[in-house]
Amino acid sequence: MGDLLVGIDRARGAVGAQITAGLRDAVRTGRLAPGDRLPSSRALATDLGVSRGMVVEAYEQLVAEGYLTSRHGSGTRVADIPESRAPGGPDEPRDANDISVLPYDLKPGTSDMSAFPRAAWLAATRHALATVPHSRLSYGDPGGVPELRTALAAYLGRVRAANAAPDRIVVVGGVAQGIALMVQALAARGHTLLAVEDPSSATQRGLLRSNGLPIVGVPVDGEGIDVAALARTGARAVLVTPAHQYPTGVVLSPERRAQLTGWARDVDGLIVEDDYDAEFRYDRDPVGCLQGLDPDRVVHLGSTSKALAPGMRLGWAVVPHTWLEQVRELKQYADLGSAVINQFAFVQLLESGGYDRHLRAMRLRYRGRRDAVADAFAEFLPKAQVNGIRAGLHLYVELPPGSREDAVVAAAAARGVRVEPVGPMREPGPDAPPALVLGYASLGEDRLREAVSRLADACREASGD
């Protein structure tokens, strides 16, 4: 039994740890079933050719972890735990309709992660490790290291026209955490409703609901959120994407910007601004953030997710002073603060100019891809109306009249193309024109052209043409 369950390689050392790991793996994979009795420590030690003490320590460790039980008179047995697949074991069979594995993945909201500036980030991380004192690696200010807040204040003021003093910045684990913290803060102050744009990100609406605050949709038109409709909801807080509305791509007009900040003052309300991809504008300089107009009524949220990679989980919230201490406290209790080394590395990337250089290069790359996909629609699917091309990393495509979103999505998937329907991004209500959202950041120009050609075939099949 010992040879069957545990393999030992003395060249690897730590024989006792190998015994523990081998037995643990046998329990996890079901080779040892719940209730099975293990050999006595003396017998297993003899089989393995090790000291009895090593086996005793292994049994004691696994009893402490809950894999084994040990009772006087009944020996050592396998505990009653669910069988699980070992790490690296075979996965469940893939669903043939799983669009997450299609070769032409036009999922919106993703950047070109192959372009992550590895060399620059490695240099910045090395600089941080070489220069940061040991004492700074402990738990620090939950709002983030002062150096990063200072660097971000300068960057946001220069690039986003934000009114962002360092002491008003809270470093967060991406925009998602920033939104979660603000929802908790709103609920704690008695807010019972949060307005959101309609349509808006289905994932984001799920995040909002999971944090316990009911939401109400507010229509978006060609100028952005309808502020008059917002006022009729009775909400005193709203989440908006003014620089590049998701998913329609509309830029909030100057008139609506003034109306929205005026609404916030009139109702003693709060605007939460998700500035998710504002660095990428192609027809002119990016429009300044809403927070710069009214820093006492607007929370500005941003991150490195689109500029670098979502897995960085590094973002920031510029918070009005009347909300600051509450948000800092919520951040502290959420995770005791964001990862320190990454913060210092990002400081170096900002101050060295590496972040700006990367953004300039990515704007050129994304503009070329935007042009390629827009030209492909003009050639292969001219009846579709393509919106949101001035900025961002996605397009909003209104399908030809008579199209059904679900049928087009299915037909596209059958041709290896992943696109997202807009229907799930809308609040329940009257039927809206069929539309798709597609991202163009992660595919090269030739593949984008081929993807649109296949999508055009899918639209024709779905409509019966």
Secondary structure, 3 states (H helix, E strand, C coil): CHHHHCCCCHHHCCHHHHHHHHHHHHHHHCCCCCCCECCCHHHHHHHHCCCHHHHHHHHHHHHHHCCEEEECCCEEEECCCCCCCCCCCCCCCCCCCCHHHCCEECCCCCCCHHHCCHHHHHHHHHHHHHHCCHHHHCCCCCCCCHHHHHHHHHHHHHHCCCCCCHHHEEEECCHHHHHHHHHHHHHHCCCCCEEEEECCCHHHHHHHHHCCCCEEEEEEECCEECHHHHHHHCCCEEEECCCCCCCCCCCCCHHHHHHHHHHHHHCCCEEEEECCCCCCECCCCCCCCHHHCCCCCEEEEEECCCCCCHHHCCEEEECCHHHHHHHHHHHHHHHCCCCHHHHHHHHHHHHCCHHHHHHHHHHHHHHHHHHHHHHHHHHHCCCCEEECCCECCEEEEECCCCCCHHHHHHHHHHCCEECEECHHHCCCCCCCCCEEEEECCCCCHHHHHHHHHHHHHHHHHHHCC
